[in-house]
Amino acid sequence: MPGLRIALAQLDLWVGDIAGNAARVIEATTEARDALGARLIVFPELTLTSYPPEDLLLRPGLTRAVAEALERIARSITGIAVILGHPHPYAGSLYNACSLIRGGMVAETYHKQQLPNYGVFDEKRYFSPGSGPTVVSIEGVPTALSICEDIWVEGTAAQARAAGARLIVNINASPFHTGKGPERETVLRRALREGGLPIVYLNLVGGQDELVFDGGSVAMDSTGRIARRAPEFAEGVFVVEMGADLLPGEIAPVLAEEEAVYAALVLGVRDYVAKNGFQGAVLGLSGGIDSALALCIAVDALGRAEVEAVLMPSRYTAAMSVEDARAQADALGIAHRIISIEPAVVALNACLSEVFAGRAADTTEENIQARCRGVILMAISNKTGRLVLTTGNKSEMAVGYATLYGDMAGGFAPLKDVPKTLVYRLARWRNARAPVIPERVLVRPPSAELAPDQKDEDNLPPYAVLDPILERYVERDQAPEDIVAAGFDPQTVARVVRLVDRNEYKRRQAAPGVRISRRAFGRDRRYPISSGYRED
């Protein structure tokens, strides 16, 4: 088989920025041709719109802009072939397509056959399925064009071989969840057993609202051996060589779970702030574990100069909480200020005294404190242009242990899909790199500090018990009786299930946050707010 040098353009693109994405294509292609000597460069799924464009696909202007961008790219590039993804209107339907561009024109276009319509995907809302394979000759190599889900479904690899292909190029916008990288490589090996063809798998990288795309592009030879693996969570143009088969090259390591999740959170925050035009971030730093981890993520994502922490003590805030919060802010070298919420709380309670007369104090007074903090942070955001990062975790969001318009007030939630037990693991992982979170934060019992001597476990099961129940009920959709059969206390399971079901109205109003699990609240798990259904 003739030789072929292939460049893998693992890029962080911006949904809807068609002109900007086209410029990135031309820039990367020039680099691949002139600096790397590549004869083919491959870009991600829906390169020009980036992924997922959602209802932007319904805008007539977007279709025209994509067509113009394709023409501009074709005119601008010589001496190298390009494979890139784009939406393609054809014969009255819209397709998720990829095209081969060479010789100043779009030489061939393939329509994605397998359209995912589960989890975070809803491609059948927009696209029609393609009807068969497309094989093109690139430097004498018969190459099957393939898009993401095509490689996950049995039959398409064998179809490519039957059509005469000797190489599969599969372009992707495959979002991250824990364990996704090894899962993809297992799928590729299954496709190799089916088709017997080497596969070049190119993935998008970057954050898009709740989704994070982790890159990790892979070239796998016909024996199932990794010939090239690009780094996870990093942009770049990476070369793989093909002779009779794909030739061995540099293989980036697969990240361990804590490092991968942390990298996803950092990338998600960085891109959300940048792509939405905020001037950095601001968050409330309580001296607790959640805000401590959120602050580390923000600083690692944006840099210390772009992050501000606000300590907002009340009469119930322990002195150690303020000490630990200040110690972490100093260790990270960020600007921070202390604003007591006591005057605002006193004023609001006085304002409501007539309404509250004759009624015992309860969580209402606790929530007023949280809402005073929310107002302060949002005011700072309005004045400075910094995005408010909320600090709640998945365990709290699941059971409603959060205050609407209080600690839930903000624009982005880095820990929204991170269970509390994983929060601790990530914090210890980050501290192993540099000890910036005080040890006392890691070992003291978690508390909202909205009432005297308050601890989370006064209101919730221990997180070591709560998180496995939530994982089974929320992410695996297990029935309560199945969770009990796995060894959990029936009353605890029933209580947790009730809390999850009754707090959908809160979650629907929560800020978006980075998805790192197989099933996050938001795009993945869509339950009605008003529902009469209850699990027994």
Secondary structure, DSSP 8 states (H G I E B T S, - for coil): ---EEEEEEE----TT-HHHHHHHHHHHHHHHHHTS--SEEE--TTTTT-S--GGGGG-HHHHHHHHHHHHHHHHH--SSEEEEEEEEEETTEEEEEEEEEETTEEEEEEE-S----STT--GGGT-----S--EEEETTEEEEEEETHHHHSTTHHHHHHHTT-SEEEEEE--B--TTHHHHHHHHHHHHHHHH---EEEEE-EEEETTEEEEB--EEE-TTS-EEEE--BT--EEEEEEESSSB----B-----HHHHHHHHHHHHHHHHHHHTT---EEEE--SSHHHHHHHHHHHHHH-GGGEEEEE---TT--HHHHHHHHHHHHHHT-EEEE--SHHHHHHHHHHTHHHHTT----HHHHHHHHHHHHHHHHHHHHHH--EEB----HHHHHHT-S-TTTTT-SSBBTTTT--HHHHHHHHHHHHHHS--S-HHHHHS-----SSTT--GGGTS--HHHHHHHHIIIIIS---HHHHHHTT--HHHHHHHHHHHHHTHHHHHTS--B---SSS-BTTTB---SS------
